[in-house]
Amino acid sequence: MCKLIPGNHKHLTLDNRIYIEKSLDNNMPFKEIAKYICKDPTTISKEVKKHRILKKKNDFVNFNLCIHRRNCSLKNVCNRTIPCKKQCSSRIECNSRCNRFAKEVCQTILKAPYVCNGCHKKAQCRLDKYFYKAVTSNREYKTILVESRNGINISEEDLKQMDTIVTPLILQGQTPFQIIENHPEIKCTEKTIYNYIALGALSVKNVDLPRKVKYKPRKSNVSPKLNDKGVFEGSHKVLLTLFFRNCKLMLIYLLPDKTSASVKKVLDNLEKSLSPLGFRIAFPLILTDRGSEFTKPNELESGIDNIIRTSIYYCDPMASWQKPGIEKNHEYIRYVLPKGTSFDALTQRDVTKLASHINSTARASLNGLPPIKLAKLLLGENTVNRFGLREISPDDIILTPKLLK
């Protein structure tokens, strides 16, 4: 940029373009125009050449466009059987037959100002003309500005490589966040992957994402029903979930029925596996809802030897927000076991497998760590192993119904 012109490094505005058009109409040079709007003369030159409008010559009257027509003496270039007596310079047909033909172009459009705005001969000129129009130029500028930000900013090879990684994992029920955390070779953000899927650039669609199209429109005139159950019902059998807030680890147990006796049996087995001291360290207190399976807190708090092993507290009625972590975690169960699925055919082995896949899933709230890794640090690796959980490789995690099929 010219050092004598203090530019503001901003794009040309419509007012700038209107001034350029009027200045060109008055034959003002680019240097003078640039000084007024504080731009470099090359900026004005590029603007005019990029957005000038072609106005083709009038084809109503045939006109020889050859640059040599004024001094041409050739005749019968068409090689007619009956020789033409007229000079070829007076006939437009010779433009496509003569070997010496060279189209005449006005020198005004080949050098500054590149347009015919201020030409005093433009009314009589029979050649192609170019004009600069401020409104049209500004419209084209805005169109280019939008289109330059659309589309996919990635090479075809890189897109294919991304597709081979992302598509199979999405179909396994994983989210773009998990994929990016486990595949640093993908050099883009989570939002970019969502955009590529929405644009149809990848093989998967929005319908394949775990939550993209799962929600139904909310009705504002109906109050939402809160469900803070710690037990999932599915036909006769139910699922009991135990959630560790500090590491987001979730244990899942299959119960034959929704009774306090079934819950006590699970807690007793955990105490036997961990030892009474280990149980008290892992479960110093239990926060639950007021379901029928937790109506006998004294029995649940007492261990095998009738020694207090934990303390049970209840959430307020209709206040699931008091334990939001487990409610959020329950979504992972529904990815594999949608609402309406019967649990009767499930075994505890199936449920433990489900828990292993859920707890091996990377979480944004844990800075990309899966709960099982953090649990091994906070609860101890020996404790986690006694829960029967195993860490699943990132690319082998499945969070769709096919996991248990």
N, C-alpha and C positions, 0 to 999 in steps of 0.2 A: 504493500500500500504506500502511496505517496506520503512522505514525511511532512509535507506542508499542509496536508488535509487531516484534521483530527477526527477520524471516524469513530463511530460509537459501536462498531462490531455487531450491529443488529441488521435484520432483514429489511429490505425495502418495504415501505408501506404503500397503501393505495394513494395517499397524498403525494408521496415521492413519485409514484408512477404518473400521476396526473401532471405533475410539474415537468417530468421528462417528456411527455407527449406534447404539451404546449410549447416547450423549448424546441423540440424537433420541428414543429410546425413553423417556428420562427428562425430555423436554420442556426440555432445556437450550437456551438461545438461542445463535445463531451466534457472538455476541461472546465468550461464555465458552468455546465449543469452540475458537475461533481462538486464544485466549490459551494454551490448554494445548498445542496442536501448533505454536505459533509461526507462524501464518498470518494473513492478512488475512480479516476476516469475509466479504468479497465472494468470496474463494476458496472458502470453505465453501458459500456460497449457490450459486455456479456449479456446484460439484461435485454438490450435491444435485439441482438442477434438471436437470442434464445426464444423470445416471445413475439417476434415480428410475424405478421400475418401475410400470407401470399394471396394476392389478387391476380388471377390469371387474366391474360389478354382476352379481349372480346373476339370470339370466334364467329360472330355474325357476318363479318366481311372477311373473305379470304385475303391473306396477306403473306407475302414472302418474308420469311424470318432469317434468310441467309445474310450474313454480315458482308458478303461480297456483292450483293444485289445491285449496288449503285454503279459498280464498274464492270459488271459481268456482261459478256457479249456472246455467251454460249446459246446455241439453238438446238432444238430437237434432241435434248438429252433423253427424252422418253423413248427414242428410237421407234417412232410411229411409222406405219407403212406409208402414210401420206405425211411427208415432213411438215412439222409445224413451222410457220413463218414467224411466229412471235418469239421474242427473246425470253429465255427461261426465267430471267429476273422478274418477269411480270406474272408468273404463275406459281401458286403455292404447291402444286403437284411435284415440282422439281425438287422440293426440299427432301423428299424421301428417295429420290432417284439419283441425284447428282453426287458424285464422289467428292466434290470440293465443298459440299455444304457444311457450314459452321453456323450454329445458332447465334444470333445477336443477343447480347445481354447488356443491360444498362450498367455502366461503370459506377453509378451511384450506389447500387446495392452490393458491389464488390468491395467497397472501401467505406470508411466512415462518411456519412452516418448510417449506412446500410439499409436505409428506408427512404421512401419517397414522400414523406410527410411534408417537407418544405420545398419540394421541387415545383418550379413554376410551369413546367412542361407536362405535368402529370395528366392534365385534362386531355391533351392531344396525343399522348404517348400510347403506342400500340403494343408495347412490350409487357412482359410480366412485371408486376409491381409488388412492393412490400410496404406494409404500413405498421406502425406501432400504435396500439390502442391500450390505454391504461386499464380499463375495466377488464378486457379480455386477458391481458397479461396477468393481472392480479388473480383472476379466476384460475388460470393455468398454474400459477404459483401455488395456490392453496391445494389444488388437486395433487400436484407433485409432492407437496409437503405431507399430505395424508398417505399417499401410496408408498412413499419411501419408508414409512413406518409400519406398513402392512407386510404380510407374507412371512416367510420363514428365513431367518438369518443363519443358515447352516448349509453346508455342502451336502450333495446327494449321498456321498459315501458315508459321511458322519451320521446322517439321518438313518441310513440303513443299519449302521452299526448300533445306533441307539435303539432302533426298533427291535433288533434281535435280543437286546437285553431287557427292555422295558415291557414289551408285549407279553412274553411268557410269565413274568412276575406279576403283572396286573391281573392276568387270568388266574393266577394262584391266590388272588385276594389281597395282594400287597398294595400299599399306597405309594404314590410318587416320592413321598418323604423317605420311606423305608428304602426304596431303590437307590435314591441319591446318596443316602448315608452309607449304604453297603457297596456302592459302585462309584468311587471317586473319579473314575475315568470319564464319567458323564459330566461334562463341563457346562452345566446349566442349572437353573434354579427349579424348585418344585413347581412354581407358577408357570414356568416355560413348558414343562411337560404337560400340565393341564391344558395350556393353550394349544400345543401341538395335537393333543387328542381331540380337542374341540374343533380344530381346523381340518381334521381328517388326515393329518400327515402321518400318523402311526396306524398300525393295523387294528389296534383296539379302539373302542368307541366309548362315549360317555356312559353308556349303559353297563359297561364292564367294570367301571370304578365302584369301589365298595359303597360309597355314600352319595355319589353325584346325583342320582335320580331316585333315591330311596324315599325322600320326604314327600308327604302329601301336603297340599295347601292348608294352612291353618285357618280355622274359623274364629274370627274375632269375638263373636257373640257367644261362644261356648268356652267355659273355663276349662283349662287343661286338667286331666286326671293325673295326679302324681302317683308314682309307683316306686316305693323305696324298698321293695322286697329284697331280702338276701337270698331268697330261694326261687328258682325257676321251676314252674310247673309244666309238665308235659305228659299228659295222660296220667298213669298211676305213679310212675317214678318222678322224682324231682331232683334238681341240682342245688347243692349248697355251695356257696362261694365264700371264701375267706380272703380278705384283702389287706395287704400291708401298705400303709400310706407312704412310708418313707422311701420305698423302692418300687411301689406299684406292682408288686408280685401278687398274683391271684391264684389261690388254690381252689380246685373244683372237685366236689365229691358227689357221687350218685347215691341218692337215698331211695329206699323202697317206698317211703311215704313221707308225708309232711307232718311229722310228729316230733315231740321233744325227745323221745327215746332214740330216734334215728340220729338226731343231732348229737346226743350224748355219746352214742356209740362211736361217731367219727372223732369226737374230742378225746375219748378214752384211747382209741387206737393211736392218735397223735401223741398222747402222753406216753404210751408204751414205747413208741418209736423214738421219741426225743428224750425220754426220762423225765421225771417230775420237774427237776430243776431246769432242764432244757425247755420244757413246755412253758414254765413261768417266765423264762427269759424271752421266748419267742412271742408269747401271748400274755403280756402283763394285764391287758384289759381287752374286752370285746365290745364294740359299739354296734348295735343292731336295731332292727325295727321291732314293733310290738306284734309280730306274727304269732300264730298259735304254736309254732315249733320252738318259740323262746319264752313260753309262758311259765316255765319252771326254772327260774334262774338259779335257785339254790342247788338243784341237782347238777346243772351245767357247770357251776362254779366249783363244785367239789370234785376232787380227783378220785382216782381209784382207791386210795387209802383214806378217803373222806377228809383229805386235807385241801384247804382252799388253794386252787391252782391259778385262778384268774378272777377278774371282776367284770361283770356284765353291766353295760349302761344302755339306755334306750334313747333313740331319737324322739323328738317331739312329733306328735301326729301330723301327717301331711307335710313333713319338712325333709324331703329327700336331699335338700341342699346341705344338710348337716353332714352328709357323707357322700359328697359328689364324686370322689375318686372311683368308688366301686360302680356307681351308676354309669359313669363313662366307660369303664372297663367292660361292663356287660355287653356293650355293643359288639365286641369281638366275638362273644358267644353267638350272637344272633347272625353274624356273617356265616357261621358254619351250621348253626341250628336255627333257621328262620322260625318266626312265629307260626304255630300250628304244627310244628314237627313233634312227633311222638318220641319220648325217651325210653319207651319200653324195651326196645331192641338194643339199647346201649349197655355197655359194661363199664366197670370202673377203669379198665385199661383204655377204653376209647376216650373216656373223660380226661384221664391223665395225659393222653396223647394230645388232646385239644388244649389242655392247660400248657403243655410244653411249647406248642406252636405260638400260643398267645403271648406267653412270657418271653419268647425269643424275638418278639417283634420290637424293632427300634421305636423309641418314643421321642417326639420333639421336646416334651416337658422334662426329659432326662438327658438333654443335650445329645441325642442320638444314641444313647445306650439302651439295650434291651433290659427289662426288669430283672431277668434271671442273673445277668452279670452283676448288677448293682446289689442284688440280694445276696450273692456270694460274698460280697465285701462287707455288707452291713449285718447279715444274719449268720454268716459263716458258710463255707462250702459244704461242710458236713451236714448242717441243718437242711440246706436246700436239697442235697442228695437224698436225705431221709424222707422228704416230701414226695419222692418218686419222680421228680422232674428231670428232664435232660435238655441241654441246649441244642437247638436246631440250627443248622447252617442257614445263613440269610437267604440263599437262593433256593433252599428246600422248604421254606415256610409256606404253608398253604392255609388260607383263611377263607375257604369256600366249602360248600357242602360235600364236595368230592373228597375232603380229608378223611371222612369217616365211612366212605363207601368202598 
